[in-house]
Structure formats: C-alpha cells, structure tokens
Amino acid sequence: MSSNAPSEPGTIMSGEMAEQPAVLRRILDEGAPAIREVAGRIAAKNPRFVLLTARGTSDNAALYAKYLLEIQLGKPCGLTSMSTTTAYGARPDLTDCLVITISQSGGSPDLVASTEAAREAGAITLAVTNNADSPLARVSEFHIDVLAGPEKALPATKTYTAELLALYLFVDGLRGGSGLDAAKALPELAEAVLARKGEVKALAARYRFAERMVLTSRGYGYPTAKEAALKLMETSYIPALSYSGADLLHGPLAMVDNISPVIAVVADGKGGEALQPVLERLRDRGADLVVIGRQEEVDRASAGFALPTDGLPEELQPIVQILPLQLLAYEVTMARGQDPDAPRSLAKVTETR
C-alpha cells in the first residue's frame, strides 16, 4: 500500500490514544525539569490571581487547572472571555495577574491577540502548547511544551492528557511540592486502562443508538465530564450535555429519563463524595446510569468502567478518567459507521477571532 493511501477509518485516533502512556512518560522524564524551572520563575513574581484562556479541548484542561490553582494554591482564578479583548477592545489592568493560555497548536488568532493584550496590560503570560515555535509561544513571556508529538486526528486525545499532566506539574512547582513522585504511576495506569478496550466496546454496543447523553461529575472530575461530552459530540455527533452534579440538580435533572444514558465520573475522593446525592437522585429516577470510577460505584450502576485509582491522588485521577471515555467516543463512532479521524466540518487548527 502506498504511504500516501488513505488510512482505514479510526486508525489515526486509535494510534494516538495508544501513544498516551509514552507521552506521559516523556513529560515525567524529559519535561518535568523545564516545567519546574518555569514554575519557579513565575512563583518568584508572586502573582495575586490567575486567568486562564483556551478554546475547545484545551478549555477543559484550563478548567482542570482552575481547580488545581484554587485548591492547591488558594489563588483567585477565572476563565477569560476573549471577546472582551478581541471584539470589544477592553483593556483591563492585569498587573500582578498570571495569564495562562492553553492551546494545542498555539495558532488561533484570538488566543494570540488576547495574550498580547494581556502582556501589554501588565500580566505575567504563560503559554502551554504542543508547539514551541507557535505564534502563541512567541508572544508569551513563558512557555511550557507538553511534548505530545504531532497529533493528526482531529479529535484531540494525547494532547489533552499531556496538557493535564503539564499543568499538574506546573502548579505543583508553583507551591514547591513533591507531586512528581505521585505522578510516576500514571503511565502504567494508562496502559492498564487502554488495554481494556473490549470492555469499552461492549459499552459502545449498548449505547450506539443513543439519541442523547448526559455527563456529570463534581470537583476535579467535572472537566473530565466536559471533555468526554465534547469527544462524543465531535466524533459520533450524539448531543452530549455536561453538567456539574450540583448544576444538574438545579433544573436539568427534569430531562433525565430511563432511556438516555447518564454517564457519571465518580472520583475517589471529595469530588466523588459530593456527587453521591446526585447519584441517589439519578437512581431514584430510574436513569440508565453509567459510572466511570471505583468498582463499588460501578456495581451500583446500570453499567460502567472500574478505574484502577486506589492510592492515586484525586487531583491526578482526571488523567486516567478520560481514557475510557475517549475509547467510548471512538467505539461508538465506529459502531455508527463513521470515521472518528475526520469529523465533518472540523479543522485541526480552529482560527477564531
């Protein structure tokens, strides 16, 4: 077969999901010292608060970083609205503010423009990208390379988990922590989860004809629910709605029935504890409840995938939680006869303004 011949549907996404253990090892072995150096230089500037800027999958990584920064550092932290700068021309005073812009490609004009504006407004700017030569990396004062390697499939998989680990190591470095040791378990855990594709394929067969899905979690797991919903929508085209468990109870619970599956990401920790009242309400409504979490939680649900997270700090669990959900998006899409490598109407680099 010619090297230029088109690949079989799903081959690229499947291959890139399989690379994730190696990418995590690369970050831990090669990227951690550079990340820690950047963290030390930024910590010396003592930012008062943090703003995070991103789009798409990277926006879900930014939400994860928000939880880390607020819980681990106690820093006021928010997600930016880029249009206030790029469309409305607002110029806030960002003195002593750390602005972290996260982007796989580092090429979207609105990310570059808002970062330039933030730097002009006095912010400390950090770009977290998979492209050290990108426009975003060039306009930022500091840069972290997530070292994921080229990603060719349109749905981002390995860059997402790489962003999460890089952000975890960065925040740990800001506080002078020793979280690197806890993170060393991640590559083997990722390998163990990805090896269980058969379990996920069975779930996909169960839900291939779903007309809607609802995903929910709390705490560190909430970004996982949002990212899983995005993956399902962009690959299988199934409408997937993601909610914080607390928000689900404030109205959207009314749409839950016994037909459309509800996927709950149940962390082993405080986030999972906070989600328990939501799970009880879902069971009371007869929901088709799918749990991604500990075995005892899966046993109480209609279906699920047990995660090997015993002893893994809750703040690192999202890197493992997303893996079966990436596989689910892939398997559902393949079962529906579609190509997850090339979702319709999407481009790899989305240039918004």
Secondary structure as GFF3:
##gff-version 3
##sequence-region A 1 353
A	DSSP	alpha_helix	11	18	.	.	.	ID=ss1
A	DSSP	alpha_helix	20	26	.	.	.	ID=ss2
A	DSSP	pi_helix	27	31	.	.	.	ID=ss3
A	DSSP	alpha_helix	32	43	.	.	.	ID=ss4
A	DSSP	beta_strand	49	53	.	.	.	ID=ss5
A	DSSP	alpha_helix	56	68	.	.	.	ID=ss6
A	DSSP	pi_helix	69	73	.	.	.	ID=ss7
A	DSSP	beta_strand	77	79	.	.	.	ID=ss8
A	DSSP	alpha_helix	83	86	.	.	.	ID=ss9
A	DSSP	beta_strand	97	103	.	.	.	ID=ss10
A	DSSP	alpha_helix	109	120	.	.	.	ID=ss11
A	DSSP	beta_strand	124	129	.	.	.	ID=ss12
A	DSSP	alpha_helix	135	139	.	.	.	ID=ss13
A	DSSP	beta_strand	142	145	.	.	.	ID=ss14
A	DSSP	alpha_helix	158	174	.	.	.	ID=ss15
A	DSSP	alpha_helix	180	183	.	.	.	ID=ss16
A	DSSP	alpha_helix	186	194	.	.	.	ID=ss17
A	DSSP	alpha_helix	197	207	.	.	.	ID=ss18
A	DSSP	beta_strand	213	217	.	.	.	ID=ss19
A	DSSP	three_ten_helix	219	221	.	.	.	ID=ss20
A	DSSP	alpha_helix	222	236	.	.	.	ID=ss21
A	DSSP	beta_strand	240	244	.	.	.	ID=ss22
A	DSSP	alpha_helix	245	249	.	.	.	ID=ss23
A	DSSP	three_ten_helix	252	255	.	.	.	ID=ss24
A	DSSP	beta_strand	261	265	.	.	.	ID=ss25
A	DSSP	alpha_helix	270	284	.	.	.	ID=ss26
A	DSSP	beta_strand	288	293	.	.	.	ID=ss27
A	DSSP	alpha_helix	295	299	.	.	.	ID=ss28
A	DSSP	beta_strand	303	306	.	.	.	ID=ss29
A	DSSP	three_ten_helix	314	316	.	.	.	ID=ss30
A	DSSP	alpha_helix	317	335	.	.	.	ID=ss31
###
